[in-house]
């Protein structure tokens, strides 16, 4: 089942994220944030953007969230997305369904563009983003140094809707969290 994350999910999200930090360049975070920091990230993010989890009978197997692409107000209609799946839950279709629900929630908010930032070569991430309709938008060469080497980063974009002129304000996620529309979207995901 896909649902909105709660503060109680911080430990499970941290447990999914920790081995990714330690052994890969999927994220450029190099130090474990700790459960308290993860709790604060969930709490803070949910005010403005979705943070969703895949809950399998009480076990969180994956999480996905969106956040501001940049701080300036002109970027409000764009959001960067991230998804992390527990190593034992990969290749089961969870990522695509969870990511699809995240993108649909962003559409409800009035966000018109999703941005995925992928450490290259990142074959599985590139394939998933392509399957979700994202297209390549550029490469930042040697953007990050981790695990003893420099890594290129690819940027993928997906238009969720055609931008309006002038645009309506983006609805903060907290304003949608209890809506029937979001509940229906998550129920069908």
DAWOWO-V810312 format. One record per pair of residues at least 6 apart in sequence whose ideal C-beta (glycine too) atoms are under 7 Angstrom apart, sorted by the first residue. I is the first residue (numbers start at 1). J is the second residue. D is the distance in Angstrom with one decimal. If there is no record, write none. Layout:
<<I,J,D> <I,J,D>>
//
This chain:
<<1,55,5.1> <2,52,5.7> <2,54,5.9> <2,97,6.9> <2,98,5.9> <2,101,4.8> <2,186,5.2> <2,189,4.6> <3,52,6.9> <3,53,6.1> <3,55,5.6> <3,186,6.3> <4,52,6.2> <4,177,5.9> <5,42,5.2> <5,46,7.0> <5,51,4.2> <5,52,6.4> <5,53,4.9> <5,63,6.3> <7,39,5.2> <7,42,6.0> <7,43,6.0> <9,42,6.6> <9,53,5.5> <9,60,5.5> <10,35,5.0> <10,38,4.3> <10,39,3.8> <10,42,6.0> <11,35,5.1> <12,60,3.6> <13,38,5.3> <13,60,6.6> <13,63,5.0> <14,35,4.9> <14,38,4.5> <16,62,7.0> <16,63,6.6> <16,84,5.1> <16,86,4.9> <17,84,5.6> <18,32,5.6> <19,87,6.5> <20,26,5.3> <20,27,5.8> <20,84,6.1> <21,27,5.9> <21,29,5.3> <21,30,6.9> <21,32,5.9> <25,119,4.7> <25,146,4.8> <25,147,5.8> <25,151,5.0> <26,119,5.8> <28,144,4.3> <28,146,5.8> <30,146,6.2> <42,51,5.5> <45,51,4.9> <45,65,5.6> <45,67,6.0> <46,173,6.0> <46,174,6.4> <47,172,6.3> <47,173,7.0> <47,174,5.0> <48,172,5.1> <48,173,5.8> <49,65,6.6> <49,66,4.3> <49,67,5.2> <49,79,6.0> <49,173,5.2> <50,65,6.4> <50,66,5.6> <50,102,5.7> <50,105,4.2> <50,106,6.6> <50,173,5.2> <51,63,6.8> <51,65,4.0> <52,63,6.8> <52,64,5.3> <52,98,6.2> <52,101,5.8> <52,102,5.5> <52,105,7.0> <53,60,4.8> <53,62,6.9> <53,63,4.7> <54,60,6.9> <54,61,4.9> <54,62,4.2> <54,94,5.2> <54,98,5.0> <61,85,6.8> <61,86,4.9> <61,89,4.0> <61,94,6.1> <62,83,6.7> <62,84,6.5> <62,85,4.1> <62,86,6.4> <62,89,6.1> <62,94,5.1> <62,95,6.5> <62,98,5.4> <63,84,5.9> <64,81,6.9> <64,82,6.7> <64,83,4.0> <64,98,4.9> <64,99,5.6> <64,102,4.5> <65,82,5.8> <66,79,4.2> <66,80,6.8> <66,81,5.0> <66,102,6.2> <66,106,5.6> <67,79,6.3> <67,80,5.7> <68,75,6.9> <68,79,6.7> <69,75,5.1> <69,78,4.2> <69,79,5.9> <69,80,4.9> <69,115,5.5> <76,170,5.1> <77,111,5.8> <77,112,4.8> <77,113,6.4> <77,163,6.5> <77,167,5.7> <77,170,6.2> <78,113,4.5> <78,115,6.1> <79,106,6.0> <79,111,5.0> <79,114,6.1> <79,115,7.0> <80,115,4.8> <80,117,6.2> <81,102,6.3> <81,114,5.1> <81,115,6.9> <81,116,5.6> <83,95,5.8> <83,98,6.4> <83,99,5.3> <85,94,5.8> <85,95,5.3> <95,128,5.8> <96,128,6.5> <96,131,6.6> <96,132,6.8> <97,189,5.7> <99,132,5.9> <100,132,6.9> <100,189,6.5> <101,185,6.7> <101,186,6.0> <101,189,3.9> <103,114,5.9> <103,160,6.2> <104,185,5.1> <105,182,6.4> <105,185,6.5> <106,114,6.2> <106,160,5.9> <107,160,4.8> <107,161,6.2> <108,176,5.7> <108,181,6.1> <108,182,6.2> <108,185,6.9> <109,170,5.3> <109,171,4.7> <109,173,6.3> <109,176,6.4> <110,168,5.6> <110,170,4.8> <110,171,5.7> <111,160,6.2> <111,170,5.8> <112,159,6.4> <112,160,5.4> <112,161,4.7> <112,163,4.9> <113,157,6.1> <113,159,5.6> <113,160,6.4> <114,158,4.6> <114,160,6.0> <115,155,6.4> <115,157,5.6> <116,129,4.9> <116,134,5.6> <116,156,4.2> <117,153,5.8> <117,155,5.8> <118,125,4.5> <118,126,6.1> <118,129,6.8> <118,153,6.8> <118,154,4.8> <118,156,6.5> <119,151,5.0> <119,153,5.8> <120,151,6.8> <120,152,4.4> <120,153,6.6> <120,154,5.1> <129,156,4.5> <132,158,6.6> <133,158,5.3> <134,156,3.9> <134,157,6.2> <134,158,4.4> <135,156,6.5> <135,157,6.2> <136,154,6.2> <136,156,5.8> <137,155,4.6> <137,156,6.3> <137,157,4.6> <138,155,5.0> <139,152,5.5> <139,153,6.9> <139,154,5.2> <140,152,6.7> <140,153,4.5> <141,152,5.2> <142,150,4.1> <142,152,6.4> <143,151,6.6> <143,152,6.4> <143,153,4.1> <144,151,5.1> <144,153,6.6> <176,182,5.0>>
//
